[in-house]
Amino acid sequence: MGRKVSYDEKIKIVQWALDHGSNYKATAKEFGVSYNRVYDWVRKYQATGDWEILKDHRGKKPRPKGDNLTREEQLEEENRQLKAKIRRLEVEQVFAKKLREIRNRGVDDSQNTKRFRR
């Protein structure tokens, strides 16, 4: 996996590659990134002609905090949190039940594996 590259760095890399006749290998060596990444960024830019295409839009979008929320949004957020809490408690309950079941199997000797062979 390569190093992290900022949006501004991507622009510099693409400009350098285009200024040097789309020499991806030299560009990759100059900036310490992979040939494939340089090639991909240049192709994306050439296809659209827009620098915005080089931005990374992955990940969760930030949720608005407290004061910016309407009453409906506050209730939806509370509902989401409560559902997550219920789910977590259900998983804990199933885990505890399974743990009790495993402990109560009655295997006294750790070497007694005959019971589990098929």
HELIX and SHEET records of a PDB file:
HELIX    1   1 TYR A    7  ASP A   19  1                                  13    
HELIX    2   2 TYR A   24  PHE A   31  1                                   8    
HELIX    3   3 TYR A   35  THR A   48  1                                  14    
HELIX    4   4 TRP A   51  LEU A   54  5                                   4    
HELIX    5   5 GLY A   66  ASN A   68  5                                   3    
HELIX    6   6 ARG A   71  ARG A  103  1                                  33    
HELIX    7   7 LYS A  114  PHE A  116  5                                   3    
END                                                                             
